[in-house]
Amino acid sequence: MRICELREKEVINTCDCKVLGCVVDIDFDLCSGQIEAIIVPGPGKVCGIFGVDSEYIIPFACIRKIGPDIILVEIQKEKFLKKI
């Protein structure tokens, strides 16, 4: 699978069945070439209109399933939400 294919998939949290968004970037280990985390933009500032000031950094171990259209993750949103 290519990175551009990951960017087309929606990320859904299985803990609360909420859509987190689409993958915008990945974090990987340069030495091994393995993906360490996927990065998804966080909620918008004011009704999602004025951009985002946070992002979800979801470790690869929290990914439960990668399907043709979606990626299922199991996270506690507050734990993985980081300010930009």
mmCIF file of the N, C-alpha and C atoms, coordinates in Angstrom:
data_MODEL
# 
_entry.id   MODEL 
# 
loop_
_atom_site.group_PDB 
_atom_site.id 
_atom_site.type_symbol 
_atom_site.label_atom_id 
_atom_site.label_alt_id 
_atom_site.label_comp_id 
_atom_site.label_asym_id 
_atom_site.label_entity_id 
_atom_site.label_seq_id 
_atom_site.pdbx_PDB_ins_code 
_atom_site.Cartn_x 
_atom_site.Cartn_y 
_atom_site.Cartn_z 
_atom_site.occupancy 
_atom_site.B_iso_or_equiv 
_atom_site.pdbx_formal_charge 
_atom_site.auth_seq_id 
_atom_site.auth_comp_id 
_atom_site.auth_asym_id 
_atom_site.auth_atom_id 
_atom_site.pdbx_PDB_model_num 
ATOM 1   N N  . MET A 1 1  ? 0.843   -1.175 0.000  1.00 0.00 ? 1  MET A N  1 
ATOM 2   C CA . MET A 1 1  ? 0.000   0.000  0.000  1.00 0.00 ? 1  MET A CA 1 
ATOM 3   C C  . MET A 1 1  ? 0.892   1.242  0.000  1.00 0.00 ? 1  MET A C  1 
ATOM 4   N N  . ARG A 1 2  ? 0.499   2.232  -0.757 1.00 0.00 ? 2  ARG A N  1 
ATOM 5   C CA . ARG A 1 2  ? 1.247   3.479  -0.859 1.00 0.00 ? 2  ARG A CA 1 
ATOM 6   C C  . ARG A 1 2  ? 0.688   4.516  0.111  1.00 0.00 ? 2  ARG A C  1 
ATOM 7   N N  . ILE A 1 3  ? 1.499   5.502  0.420  1.00 0.00 ? 3  ILE A N  1 
ATOM 8   C CA . ILE A 1 3  ? 1.076   6.563  1.333  1.00 0.00 ? 3  ILE A CA 1 
ATOM 9   C C  . ILE A 1 3  ? -0.120  7.318  0.764  1.00 0.00 ? 3  ILE A C  1 
ATOM 10  N N  . CYS A 1 4  ? -0.132  7.549  -0.534 1.00 0.00 ? 4  CYS A N  1 
ATOM 11  C CA . CYS A 1 4  ? -1.259  8.276  -1.131 1.00 0.00 ? 4  CYS A CA 1 
ATOM 12  C C  . CYS A 1 4  ? -2.565  7.500  -0.974 1.00 0.00 ? 4  CYS A C  1 
ATOM 13  N N  . GLU A 1 5  ? -2.504  6.174  -0.913 1.00 0.00 ? 5  GLU A N  1 
ATOM 14  C CA . GLU A 1 5  ? -3.709  5.373  -0.682 1.00 0.00 ? 5  GLU A CA 1 
ATOM 15  C C  . GLU A 1 5  ? -4.198  5.512  0.757  1.00 0.00 ? 5  GLU A C  1 
ATOM 16  N N  . LEU A 1 6  ? -3.281  5.653  1.712  1.00 0.00 ? 6  LEU A N  1 
ATOM 17  C CA . LEU A 1 6  ? -3.672  5.866  3.105  1.00 0.00 ? 6  LEU A CA 1 
ATOM 18  C C  . LEU A 1 6  ? -4.375  7.200  3.288  1.00 0.00 ? 6  LEU A C  1 
ATOM 19  N N  . ARG A 1 7  ? -3.953  8.212  2.537  1.00 0.00 ? 7  ARG A N  1 
ATOM 20  C CA . ARG A 1 7  ? -4.516  9.555  2.678  1.00 0.00 ? 7  ARG A CA 1 
ATOM 21  C C  . ARG A 1 7  ? -5.975  9.627  2.217  1.00 0.00 ? 7  ARG A C  1 
ATOM 22  N N  . GLU A 1 8  ? -6.425  8.672  1.442  1.00 0.00 ? 8  GLU A N  1 
ATOM 23  C CA . GLU A 1 8  ? -7.797  8.665  0.938  1.00 0.00 ? 8  GLU A CA 1 
ATOM 24  C C  . GLU A 1 8  ? -8.774  7.994  1.908  1.00 0.00 ? 8  GLU A C  1 
ATOM 25  N N  . LYS A 1 9  ? -8.270  7.426  2.996  1.00 0.00 ? 9  LYS A N  1 
ATOM 26  C CA . LYS A 1 9  ? -9.113  6.652  3.906  1.00 0.00 ? 9  LYS A CA 1 
ATOM 27  C C  . LYS A 1 9  ? -9.528  7.487  5.123  1.00 0.00 ? 9  LYS A C  1 
ATOM 28  N N  . GLU A 1 10 ? -10.788 7.324  5.552  1.00 0.00 ? 10 GLU A N  1 
ATOM 29  C CA . GLU A 1 10 ? -11.270 7.949  6.772  1.00 0.00 ? 10 GLU A CA 1 
ATOM 30  C C  . GLU A 1 10 ? -10.836 7.118  7.963  1.00 0.00 ? 10 GLU A C  1 
ATOM 31  N N  . VAL A 1 11 ? -10.514 7.804  9.058  1.00 0.00 ? 11 VAL A N  1 
ATOM 32  C CA . VAL A 1 11 ? -10.124 7.128  10.292 1.00 0.00 ? 11 VAL A CA 1 
ATOM 33  C C  . VAL A 1 11 ? -11.307 7.176  11.254 1.00 0.00 ? 11 VAL A C  1 
ATOM 34  N N  . ILE A 1 12 ? -11.704 6.002  11.757 1.00 0.00 ? 12 ILE A N  1 
ATOM 35  C CA . ILE A 1 12 ? -12.847 5.896  12.661 1.00 0.00 ? 12 ILE A CA 1 
ATOM 36  C C  . ILE A 1 12 ? -12.378 5.273  13.970 1.00 0.00 ? 12 ILE A C  1 
ATOM 37  N N  . ASN A 1 13 ? -12.753 5.913  15.077 1.00 0.00 ? 13 ASN A N  1 
ATOM 38  C CA . ASN A 1 13 ? -12.426 5.412  16.403 1.00 0.00 ? 13 ASN A CA 1 
ATOM 39  C C  . ASN A 1 13 ? -13.483 4.385  16.817 1.00 0.00 ? 13 ASN A C  1 
ATOM 40  N N  . THR A 1 14 ? -13.064 3.163  17.099 1.00 0.00 ? 14 THR A N  1 
ATOM 41  C CA . THR A 1 14 ? -14.013 2.112  17.461 1.00 0.00 ? 14 THR A CA 1 
ATOM 42  C C  . THR A 1 14 ? -14.541 2.258  18.885 1.00 0.00 ? 14 THR A C  1 
ATOM 43  N N  . CYS A 1 15 ? -13.887 3.067  19.711 1.00 0.00 ? 15 CYS A N  1 
ATOM 44  C CA . CYS A 1 15 ? -14.351 3.251  21.096 1.00 0.00 ? 15 CYS A CA 1 
ATOM 45  C C  . CYS A 1 15 ? -15.661 4.027  21.151 1.00 0.00 ? 15 CYS A C  1 
ATOM 46  N N  . ASP A 1 16 ? -15.792 5.052  20.286 1.00 0.00 ? 16 ASP A N  1 
ATOM 47  C CA . ASP A 1 16 ? -17.018 5.854  20.303 1.00 0.00 ? 16 ASP A CA 1 
ATOM 48  C C  . ASP A 1 16 ? -17.697 5.935  18.929 1.00 0.00 ? 16 ASP A C  1 
ATOM 49  N N  . CYS A 1 17 ? -17.167 5.215  17.956 1.00 0.00 ? 17 CYS A N  1 
ATOM 50  C CA . CYS A 1 17 ? -17.719 5.163  16.589 1.00 0.00 ? 17 CYS A CA 1 
ATOM 51  C C  . CYS A 1 17 ? -17.786 6.538  15.926 1.00 0.00 ? 17 CYS A C  1 
ATOM 52  N N  . LYS A 1 18 ? -16.833 7.402  16.226 1.00 0.00 ? 18 LYS A N  1 
ATOM 53  C CA . LYS A 1 18 ? -16.787 8.744  15.632 1.00 0.00 ? 18 LYS A CA 1 
ATOM 54  C C  . LYS A 1 18 ? -15.714 8.785  14.552 1.00 0.00 ? 18 LYS A C  1 
ATOM 55  N N  . VAL A 1 19 ? -15.999 9.559  13.507 1.00 0.00 ? 19 VAL A N  1 
ATOM 56  C CA . VAL A 1 19 ? -15.035 9.774  12.436 1.00 0.00 ? 19 VAL A CA 1 
ATOM 57  C C  . VAL A 1 19 ? -14.045 10.833 12.912 1.00 0.00 ? 19 VAL A C  1 
ATOM 58  N N  . LEU A 1 20 ? -12.753 10.507 12.881 1.00 0.00 ? 20 LEU A N  1 
ATOM 59  C CA . LEU A 1 20 ? -11.720 11.457 13.288 1.00 0.00 ? 20 LEU A CA 1 
ATOM 60  C C  . LEU A 1 20 ? -11.278 12.342 12.128 1.00 0.00 ? 20 LEU A C  1 
ATOM 61  N N  . GLY A 1 21 ? -11.365 11.824 10.919 1.00 0.00 ? 21 GLY A N  1 
ATOM 62  C CA . GLY A 1 21 ? -10.932 12.556 9.734  1.00 0.00 ? 21 GLY A CA 1 
ATOM 63  C C  . GLY A 1 21 ? -10.138 11.641 8.827  1.00 0.00 ? 21 GLY A C  1 
ATOM 64  N N  . CYS A 1 22 ? -9.398  12.250 7.907  1.00 0.00 ? 22 CYS A N  1 
ATOM 65  C CA . CYS A 1 22 ? -8.567  11.483 6.974  1.00 0.00 ? 22 CYS A CA 1 
ATOM 66  C C  . CYS A 1 22 ? -7.096  11.646 7.343  1.00 0.00 ? 22 CYS A C  1 
ATOM 67  N N  . VAL A 1 23 ? -6.312  10.661 6.993  1.00 0.00 ? 23 VAL A N  1 
ATOM 68  C CA . VAL A 1 23 ? -4.876  10.691 7.253  1.00 0.00 ? 23 VAL A CA 1 
ATOM 69  C C  . VAL A 1 23 ? -4.255  11.820 6.448  1.00 0.00 ? 23 VAL A C  1 
ATOM 70  N N  . VAL A 1 24 ? -3.456  12.676 7.115  1.00 0.00 ? 24 VAL A N  1 
ATOM 71  C CA . VAL A 1 24 ? -2.770  13.759 6.407  1.00 0.00 ? 24 VAL A CA 1 
ATOM 72  C C  . VAL A 1 24 ? -1.268  13.518 6.321  1.00 0.00 ? 24 VAL A C  1 
ATOM 73  N N  . ASP A 1 25 ? -0.742  12.672 7.220  1.00 0.00 ? 25 ASP A N  1 
ATOM 74  C CA . ASP A 1 25 ? 0.694   12.429 7.225  1.00 0.00 ? 25 ASP A CA 1 
ATOM 75  C C  . ASP A 1 25 ? 0.965   11.133 7.978  1.00 0.00 ? 25 ASP A C  1 
ATOM 76  N N  . ILE A 1 26 ? 2.185   10.632 7.838  1.00 0.00 ? 26 ILE A N  1 
ATOM 77  C CA . ILE A 1 26 ? 2.598   9.465  8.610  1.00 0.00 ? 26 ILE A CA 1 
ATOM 78  C C  . ILE A 1 26 ? 3.944   9.763  9.256  1.00 0.00 ? 26 ILE A C  1 
ATOM 79  N N  . ASP A 1 27 ? 4.219   9.052  10.340 1.00 0.00 ? 27 ASP A N  1 
ATOM 80  C CA . ASP A 1 27 ? 5.499   9.134  11.019 1.00 0.00 ? 27 ASP A CA 1 
ATOM 81  C C  . ASP A 1 27 ? 6.130   7.757  10.893 1.00 0.00 ? 27 ASP A C  1 
ATOM 82  N N  . PHE A 1 28 ? 7.359   7.702  10.380 1.00 0.00 ? 28 PHE A N  1 
ATOM 83  C CA . PHE A 1 28 ? 7.986   6.398  10.219 1.00 0.00 ? 28 PHE A CA 1 
ATOM 84  C C  . PHE A 1 28 ? 9.434   6.442  10.665 1.00 0.00 ? 28 PHE A C  1 
ATOM 85  N N  . ASP A 1 29 ? 9.966   5.274  10.993 1.00 0.00 ? 29 ASP A N  1 
ATOM 86  C CA . ASP A 1 29 ? 11.341  5.119  11.437 1.00 0.00 ? 29 ASP A CA 1 
ATOM 87  C C  . ASP A 1 29 ? 12.241  5.057  10.203 1.00 0.00 ? 29 ASP A C  1 
ATOM 88  N N  . LEU A 1 30 ? 13.199  5.967  10.119 1.00 0.00 ? 30 LEU A N  1 
ATOM 89  C CA . LEU A 1 30 ? 14.073  6.009  8.948  1.00 0.00 ? 30 LEU A CA 1 
ATOM 90  C C  . LEU A 1 30 ? 14.961  4.776  8.840  1.00 0.00 ? 30 LEU A C  1 
ATOM 91  N N  . CYS A 1 31 ? 15.384  4.229  9.975  1.00 0.00 ? 31 CYS A N  1 
ATOM 92  C CA . CYS A 1 31 ? 16.276  3.066  9.942  1.00 0.00 ? 31 CYS A CA 1 
ATOM 93  C C  . CYS A 1 31 ? 15.571  1.800  9.465  1.00 0.00 ? 31 CYS A C  1 
ATOM 94  N N  . SER A 1 32 ? 14.398  1.529  10.008 1.00 0.00 ? 32 SER A N  1 
ATOM 95  C CA . SER A 1 32 ? 13.700  0.289  9.665  1.00 0.00 ? 32 SER A CA 1 
ATOM 96  C C  . SER A 1 32 ? 12.705  0.470  8.519  1.00 0.00 ? 32 SER A C  1 
ATOM 97  N N  . GLY A 1 33 ? 12.244  1.708  8.301  1.00 0.00 ? 33 GLY A N  1 
ATOM 98  C CA . GLY A 1 33 ? 11.258  1.966  7.259  1.00 0.00 ? 33 GLY A CA 1 
ATOM 99  C C  . GLY A 1 33 ? 9.841   1.619  7.671  1.00 0.00 ? 33 GLY A C  1 
ATOM 100 N N  . GLN A 1 34 ? 9.621   1.303  8.945  1.00 0.00 ? 34 GLN A N  1 
ATOM 101 C CA . GLN A 1 34 ? 8.295   0.928  9.426  1.00 0.00 ? 34 GLN A CA 1 
ATOM 102 C C  . GLN A 1 34 ? 7.510   2.160  9.863  1.00 0.00 ? 34 GLN A C  1 
ATOM 103 N N  . ILE A 1 35 ? 6.200   2.113  9.630  1.00 0.00 ? 35 ILE A N  1 
ATOM 104 C CA . ILE A 1 35 ? 5.315   3.197  10.060 1.00 0.00 ? 35 ILE A CA 1 
ATOM 105 C C  . ILE A 1 35 ? 5.176   3.134  11.573 1.00 0.00 ? 35 ILE A C  1 
ATOM 106 N N  . GLU A 1 36 ? 5.405   4.271  12.244 1.00 0.00 ? 36 GLU A N  1 
ATOM 107 C CA . GLU A 1 36 ? 5.252   4.339  13.693 1.00 0.00 ? 36 GLU A CA 1 
ATOM 108 C C  . GLU A 1 36 ? 3.899   4.916  14.083 1.00 0.00 ? 36 GLU A C  1 
ATOM 109 N N  . ALA A 1 37 ? 3.373   5.881  13.282 1.00 0.00 ? 37 ALA A N  1 
ATOM 110 C CA . ALA A 1 37 ? 2.099   6.512  13.624 1.00 0.00 ? 37 ALA A CA 1 
ATOM 111 C C  . ALA A 1 37 ? 1.484   7.137  12.385 1.00 0.00 ? 37 ALA A C  1 
ATOM 112 N N  . ILE A 1 38 ? 0.160   7.305  12.436 1.00 0.00 ? 38 ILE A N  1 
ATOM 113 C CA . ILE A 1 38 ? -0.526  8.089  11.415 1.00 0.00 ? 38 ILE A CA 1 
ATOM 114 C C  . ILE A 1 38 ? -0.986  9.385  12.071 1.00 0.00 ? 38 ILE A C  1 
ATOM 115 N N  . ILE A 1 39 ? -1.069  10.439 11.278 1.00 0.00 ? 39 ILE A N  1 
ATOM 116 C CA . ILE A 1 39 ? -1.443  11.751 11.795 1.00 0.00 ? 39 ILE A CA 1 
ATOM 117 C C  . ILE A 1 39 ? -2.730  12.193 11.119 1.00 0.00 ? 39 ILE A C  1 
ATOM 118 N N  . VAL A 1 40 ? -3.710  12.565 11.963 1.00 0.00 ? 40 VAL A N  1 
ATOM 119 C CA . VAL A 1 40 ? -5.035  12.985 11.506 1.00 0.00 ? 40 VAL A CA 1 
ATOM 120 C C  . VAL A 1 40 ? -5.311  14.357 12.113 1.00 0.00 ? 40 VAL A C  1 
ATOM 121 N N  . PRO A 1 41 ? -5.820  15.329 11.329 1.00 0.00 ? 41 PRO A N  1 
ATOM 122 C CA . PRO A 1 41 ? -6.102  16.642 11.910 1.00 0.00 ? 41 PRO A CA 1 
ATOM 123 C C  . PRO A 1 41 ? -7.157  16.550 13.004 1.00 0.00 ? 41 PRO A C  1 
ATOM 124 N N  . GLY A 1 42 ? -6.985  17.387 14.034 1.00 0.00 ? 42 GLY A N  1 
ATOM 125 C CA . GLY A 1 42 ? -7.922  17.415 15.149 1.00 0.00 ? 42 GLY A CA 1 
ATOM 126 C C  . GLY A 1 42 ? -9.153  18.234 14.811 1.00 0.00 ? 42 GLY A C  1 
ATOM 127 N N  . PRO A 1 43 ? -10.020 18.433 15.802 1.00 0.00 ? 43 PRO A N  1 
ATOM 128 C CA . PRO A 1 43 ? -11.231 19.223 15.577 1.00 0.00 ? 43 PRO A CA 1 
ATOM 129 C C  . PRO A 1 43 ? -10.893 20.682 15.275 1.00 0.00 ? 43 PRO A C  1 
ATOM 130 N N  . GLY A 1 44 ? -11.778 21.352 14.520 1.00 0.00 ? 44 GLY A N  1 
ATOM 131 C CA . GLY A 1 44 ? -11.563 22.739 14.145 1.00 0.00 ? 44 GLY A CA 1 
ATOM 132 C C  . GLY A 1 44 ? -11.709 23.687 15.315 1.00 0.00 ? 44 GLY A C  1 
ATOM 133 N N  . LYS A 1 45 ? -11.189 24.908 15.153 1.00 0.00 ? 45 LYS A N  1 
ATOM 134 C CA . LYS A 1 45 ? -11.235 25.908 16.225 1.00 0.00 ? 45 LYS A CA 1 
ATOM 135 C C  . LYS A 1 45 ? -12.657 26.354 16.516 1.00 0.00 ? 45 LYS A C  1 
ATOM 136 N N  . VAL A 1 46 ? -13.328 26.946 15.532 1.00 0.00 ? 46 VAL A N  1 
ATOM 137 C CA . VAL A 1 46 ? -14.692 27.436 15.710 1.00 0.00 ? 46 VAL A CA 1 
ATOM 138 C C  . VAL A 1 46 ? -15.565 26.780 14.654 1.00 0.00 ? 46 VAL A C  1 
ATOM 139 N N  . CYS A 1 47 ? -16.334 25.808 15.058 1.00 0.00 ? 47 CYS A N  1 
ATOM 140 C CA . CYS A 1 47 ? -17.228 25.066 14.152 1.00 0.00 ? 47 CYS A CA 1 
ATOM 141 C C  . CYS A 1 47 ? -16.481 24.470 12.964 1.00 0.00 ? 47 CYS A C  1 
ATOM 142 N N  . GLY A 1 48 ? -15.174 24.241 13.118 1.00 0.00 ? 48 GLY A N  1 
ATOM 143 C CA . GLY A 1 48 ? -14.396 23.649 12.047 1.00 0.00 ? 48 GLY A CA 1 
ATOM 144 C C  . GLY A 1 48 ? -14.109 24.577 10.882 1.00 0.00 ? 48 GLY A C  1 
ATOM 145 N N  . ILE A 1 49 ? -14.391 25.881 11.058 1.00 0.00 ? 49 ILE A N  1 
ATOM 146 C CA . ILE A 1 49 ? -14.246 26.821 9.944  1.00 0.00 ? 49 ILE A CA 1 
ATOM 147 C C  . ILE A 1 49 ? -12.851 27.415 9.866  1.00 0.00 ? 49 ILE A C  1 
ATOM 148 N N  . PHE A 1 50 ? -12.278 27.770 10.992 1.00 0.00 ? 50 PHE A N  1 
ATOM 149 C CA . PHE A 1 50 ? -11.043 28.551 11.009 1.00 0.00 ? 50 PHE A CA 1 
ATOM 150 C C  . PHE A 1 50 ? -9.785  27.707 11.183 1.00 0.00 ? 50 PHE A C  1 
ATOM 151 N N  . GLY A 1 51 ? -9.744  26.543 10.605 1.00 0.00 ? 51 GLY A N  1 
ATOM 152 C CA . GLY A 1 51 ? -8.559  25.703 10.651 1.00 0.00 ? 51 GLY A CA 1 
ATOM 153 C C  . GLY A 1 51 ? -8.484  24.874 11.924 1.00 0.00 ? 51 GLY A C  1 
ATOM 154 N N  . VAL A 1 52 ? -7.369  24.194 12.076 1.00 0.00 ? 52 VAL A N  1 
ATOM 155 C CA . VAL A 1 52 ? -7.177  23.327 13.237 1.00 0.00 ? 52 VAL A CA 1 
ATOM 156 C C  . VAL A 1 52 ? -5.924  23.762 13.990 1.00 0.00 ? 52 VAL A C  1 
ATOM 157 N N  . ASP A 1 53 ? -5.933  23.548 15.302 1.00 0.00 ? 53 ASP A N  1 
ATOM 158 C CA . ASP A 1 53 ? -4.762  23.861 16.106 1.00 0.00 ? 53 ASP A CA 1 
ATOM 159 C C  . ASP A 1 53 ? -4.240  22.633 16.844 1.00 0.00 ? 53 ASP A C  1 
ATOM 160 N N  . SER A 1 54 ? -4.746  21.457 16.452 1.00 0.00 ? 54 SER A N  1 
ATOM 161 C CA . SER A 1 54 ? -4.315  20.213 17.071 1.00 0.00 ? 54 SER A CA 1 
ATOM 162 C C  . SER A 1 54 ? -4.408  19.080 16.052 1.00 0.00 ? 54 SER A C  1 
ATOM 163 N N  . GLU A 1 55 ? -3.794  17.958 16.422 1.00 0.00 ? 55 GLU A N  1 
ATOM 164 C CA . GLU A 1 55 ? -3.834  16.783 15.551 1.00 0.00 ? 55 GLU A CA 1 
ATOM 165 C C  . GLU A 1 55 ? -3.768  15.526 16.404 1.00 0.00 ? 55 GLU A C  1 
ATOM 166 N N  . TYR A 1 56 ? -4.315  14.460 15.860 1.00 0.00 ? 56 TYR A N  1 
ATOM 167 C CA . TYR A 1 56 ? -4.231  13.155 16.504 1.00 0.00 ? 56 TYR A CA 1 
ATOM 168 C C  . TYR A 1 56 ? -2.992  12.451 15.964 1.00 0.00 ? 56 TYR A C  1 
ATOM 169 N N  . ILE A 1 57 ? -2.120  12.024 16.866 1.00 0.00 ? 57 ILE A N  1 
ATOM 170 C CA . ILE A 1 57 ? -0.971  11.212 16.483 1.00 0.00 ? 57 ILE A CA 1 
ATOM 171 C C  . ILE A 1 57 ? -1.258  9.810  17.004 1.00 0.00 ? 57 ILE A C  1 
ATOM 172 N N  . ILE A 1 58 ? -1.651  8.940  16.089 1.00 0.00 ? 58 ILE A N  1 
ATOM 173 C CA . ILE A 1 58 ? -2.151  7.609  16.442 1.00 0.00 ? 58 ILE A CA 1 
ATOM 174 C C  . ILE A 1 58 ? -1.066  6.570  16.168 1.00 0.00 ? 58 ILE A C  1 
ATOM 175 N N  . PRO A 1 59 ? -0.539  5.932  17.224 1.00 0.00 ? 59 PRO A N  1 
ATOM 176 C CA . PRO A 1 59 ? 0.487   4.902  17.027 1.00 0.00 ? 59 PRO A CA 1 
ATOM 177 C C  . PRO A 1 59 ? -0.030  3.748  16.172 1.00 0.00 ? 59 PRO A C  1 
ATOM 178 N N  . PHE A 1 60 ? 0.870   3.142  15.432 1.00 0.00 ? 60 PHE A N  1 
ATOM 179 C CA . PHE A 1 60 ? 0.495   2.035  14.549 1.00 0.00 ? 60 PHE A CA 1 
ATOM 180 C C  . PHE A 1 60 ? -0.109  0.881  15.341 1.00 0.00 ? 60 PHE A C  1 
ATOM 181 N N  . ALA A 1 61 ? 0.306   0.712  16.600 1.00 0.00 ? 61 ALA A N  1 
ATOM 182 C CA . ALA A 1 61 ? -0.229  -0.375 17.434 1.00 0.00 ? 61 ALA A CA 1 
ATOM 183 C C  . ALA A 1 61 ? -1.710  -0.190 17.738 1.00 0.00 ? 61 ALA A C  1 
ATOM 184 N N  . CYS A 1 62 ? -2.235  1.029  17.624 1.00 0.00 ? 62 CYS A N  1 
ATOM 185 C CA . CYS A 1 62 ? -3.651  1.302  17.902 1.00 0.00 ? 62 CYS A CA 1 
ATOM 186 C C  . CYS A 1 62 ? -4.541  1.080  16.687 1.00 0.00 ? 62 CYS A C  1 
ATOM 187 N N  . ILE A 1 63 ? -3.955  0.814  15.535 1.00 0.00 ? 63 ILE A N  1 
ATOM 188 C CA . ILE A 1 63 ? -4.737  0.537  14.333 1.00 0.00 ? 63 ILE A CA 1 
ATOM 189 C C  . ILE A 1 63 ? -5.235  -0.902 14.415 1.00 0.00 ? 63 ILE A C  1 
ATOM 190 N N  . ARG A 1 64 ? -6.556  -1.057 14.319 1.00 0.00 ? 64 ARG A N  1 
ATOM 191 C CA . ARG A 1 64 ? -7.161  -2.387 14.418 1.00 0.00 ? 64 ARG A CA 1 
ATOM 192 C C  . ARG A 1 64 ? -7.392  -3.029 13.057 1.00 0.00 ? 64 ARG A C  1 
ATOM 193 N N  . LYS A 1 65 ? -7.742  -2.231 12.051 1.00 0.00 ? 65 LYS A N  1 
ATOM 194 C CA . LYS A 1 65 ? -8.047  -2.792 10.724 1.00 0.00 ? 65 LYS A CA 1 
ATOM 195 C C  . LYS A 1 65 ? -7.892  -1.699 9.679  1.00 0.00 ? 65 LYS A C  1 
ATOM 196 N N  . ILE A 1 66 ? -7.299  -2.048 8.559  1.00 0.00 ? 66 ILE A N  1 
ATOM 197 C CA . ILE A 1 66 ? -7.224  -1.146 7.406  1.00 0.00 ? 66 ILE A CA 1 
ATOM 198 C C  . ILE A 1 66 ? -8.042  -1.784 6.302  1.00 0.00 ? 66 ILE A C  1 
ATOM 199 N N  . GLY A 1 67 ? -9.147  -1.142 5.966  1.00 0.00 ? 67 GLY A N  1 
ATOM 200 C CA . GLY A 1 67 ? -10.041 -1.642 4.935  1.00 0.00 ? 67 GLY A CA 1 
ATOM 201 C C  . GLY A 1 67 ? -9.872  -0.870 3.644  1.00 0.00 ? 67 GLY A C  1 
ATOM 202 N N  . PRO A 1 68 ? -10.705 -1.156 2.645  1.00 0.00 ? 68 PRO A N  1 
ATOM 203 C CA . PRO A 1 68 ? -10.589 -0.468 1.363  1.00 0.00 ? 68 PRO A CA 1 
ATOM 204 C C  . PRO A 1 68 ? -10.938 1.015  1.441  1.00 0.00 ? 68 PRO A C  1 
ATOM 205 N N  . ASP A 1 69 ? -11.808 1.408  2.396  1.00 0.00 ? 69 ASP A N  1 
ATOM 206 C CA . ASP A 1 69 ? -12.239 2.807  2.499  1.00 0.00 ? 69 ASP A CA 1 
ATOM 207 C C  . ASP A 1 69 ? -11.938 3.462  3.838  1.00 0.00 ? 69 ASP A C  1 
ATOM 208 N N  . ILE A 1 70 ? -11.761 2.654  4.884  1.00 0.00 ? 70 ILE A N  1 
ATOM 209 C CA . ILE A 1 70 ? -11.595 3.212  6.224  1.00 0.00 ? 70 ILE A CA 1 
ATOM 210 C C  . ILE A 1 70 ? -10.446 2.552  6.974  1.00 0.00 ? 70 ILE A C  1 
ATOM 211 N N  . ILE A 1 71 ? -10.005 3.243  8.018  1.00 0.00 ? 71 ILE A N  1 
ATOM 212 C CA . ILE A 1 71 ? -9.030  2.703  8.958  1.00 0.00 ? 71 ILE A CA 1 
ATOM 213 C C  . ILE A 1 71 ? -9.690  2.731  10.330 1.00 0.00 ? 71 ILE A C  1 
ATOM 214 N N  . LEU A 1 72 ? -9.779  1.576  10.978 1.00 0.00 ? 72 LEU A N  1 
ATOM 215 C CA . LEU A 1 72 ? -10.364 1.491  12.306 1.00 0.00 ? 72 LEU A CA 1 
ATOM 216 C C  . LEU A 1 72 ? -9.253  1.559  13.345 1.00 0.00 ? 72 LEU A C  1 
ATOM 217 N N  . VAL A 1 73 ? -9.399  2.491  14.298 1.00 0.00 ? 73 VAL A N  1 
ATOM 218 C CA . VAL A 1 73 ? -8.425  2.639  15.374 1.00 0.00 ? 73 VAL A CA 1 
ATOM 219 C C  . VAL A 1 73 ? -9.145  2.541  16.707 1.00 0.00 ? 73 VAL A C  1 
ATOM 220 N N  . GLU A 1 74 ? -8.405  2.205  17.732 1.00 0.00 ? 74 GLU A N  1 
ATOM 221 C CA . GLU A 1 74 ? -8.962  2.138  19.079 1.00 0.00 ? 74 GLU A CA 1 
ATOM 222 C C  . GLU A 1 74 ? -8.115  3.026  19.980 1.00 0.00 ? 74 GLU A C  1 
ATOM 223 N N  . ILE A 1 75 ? -8.630  4.243  20.245 1.00 0.00 ? 75 ILE A N  1 
ATOM 224 C CA . ILE A 1 75 ? -7.887  5.211  21.051 1.00 0.00 ? 75 ILE A CA 1 
ATOM 225 C C  . ILE A 1 75 ? -8.813  5.950  22.009 1.00 0.00 ? 75 ILE A C  1 
ATOM 226 N N  . GLN A 1 76 ? -8.217  6.521  23.043 1.00 0.00 ? 76 GLN A N  1 
ATOM 227 C CA . GLN A 1 76 ? -8.900  7.509  23.870 1.00 0.00 ? 76 GLN A CA 1 
ATOM 228 C C  . GLN A 1 76 ? -8.477  8.851  23.292 1.00 0.00 ? 76 GLN A C  1 
ATOM 229 N N  . LYS A 1 77 ? -9.406  9.589  22.719 1.00 0.00 ? 77 LYS A N  1 
ATOM 230 C CA . LYS A 1 77 ? -9.083  10.786 21.954 1.00 0.00 ? 77 LYS A CA 1 
ATOM 231 C C  . LYS A 1 77 ? -8.234  11.790 22.728 1.00 0.00 ? 77 LYS A C  1 
ATOM 232 N N  . GLU A 1 78 ? -8.515  11.992 24.006 1.00 0.00 ? 78 GLU A N  1 
ATOM 233 C CA . GLU A 1 78 ? -7.801  12.984 24.788 1.00 0.00 ? 78 GLU A CA 1 
ATOM 234 C C  . GLU A 1 78 ? -6.318  12.627 24.923 1.00 0.00 ? 78 GLU A C  1 
ATOM 235 N N  . LYS A 1 79 ? -6.011  11.348 24.956 1.00 0.00 ? 79 LYS A N  1 
ATOM 236 C CA . LYS A 1 79 ? -4.641  10.883 25.158 1.00 0.00 ? 79 LYS A CA 1 
ATOM 237 C C  . LYS A 1 79 ? -3.758  11.136 23.923 1.00 0.00 ? 79 LYS A C  1 
ATOM 238 N N  . PHE A 1 80 ? -4.336  11.094 22.741 1.00 0.00 ? 80 PHE A N  1 
ATOM 239 C CA . PHE A 1 80 ? -3.548  11.198 21.519 1.00 0.00 ? 80 PHE A CA 1 
ATOM 240 C C  . PHE A 1 80 ? -3.721  12.524 20.790 1.00 0.00 ? 80 PHE A C  1 
ATOM 241 N N  . LEU A 1 81 ? -4.503  13.453 21.354 1.00 0.00 ? 81 LEU A N  1 
ATOM 242 C CA . LEU A 1 81 ? -4.706  14.772 20.749 1.00 0.00 ? 81 LEU A CA 1 
ATOM 243 C C  . LEU A 1 81 ? -3.573  15.690 21.194 1.00 0.00 ? 81 LEU A C  1 
ATOM 244 N N  . LYS A 1 82 ? -2.786  16.196 20.248 1.00 0.00 ? 82 LYS A N  1 
ATOM 245 C CA . LYS A 1 82 ? -1.624  17.048 20.541 1.00 0.00 ? 82 LYS A CA 1 
ATOM 246 C C  . LYS A 1 82 ? -1.824  18.415 19.902 1.00 0.00 ? 82 LYS A C  1 
ATOM 247 N N  . LYS A 1 83 ? -1.427  19.456 20.609 1.00 0.00 ? 83 LYS A N  1 
ATOM 248 C CA . LYS A 1 83 ? -1.473  20.819 20.066 1.00 0.00 ? 83 LYS A CA 1 
ATOM 249 C C  . LYS A 1 83 ? -0.350  20.988 19.046 1.00 0.00 ? 83 LYS A C  1 
ATOM 250 N N  . ILE A 1 84 ? -0.651  21.748 17.993 1.00 0.00 ? 84 ILE A N  1 
ATOM 251 C CA . ILE A 1 84 ? 0.361   22.009 16.950 1.00 0.00 ? 84 ILE A CA 1 
ATOM 252 C C  . ILE A 1 84 ? 1.193   23.200 17.368 1.00 0.00 ? 84 ILE A C  1 
# 
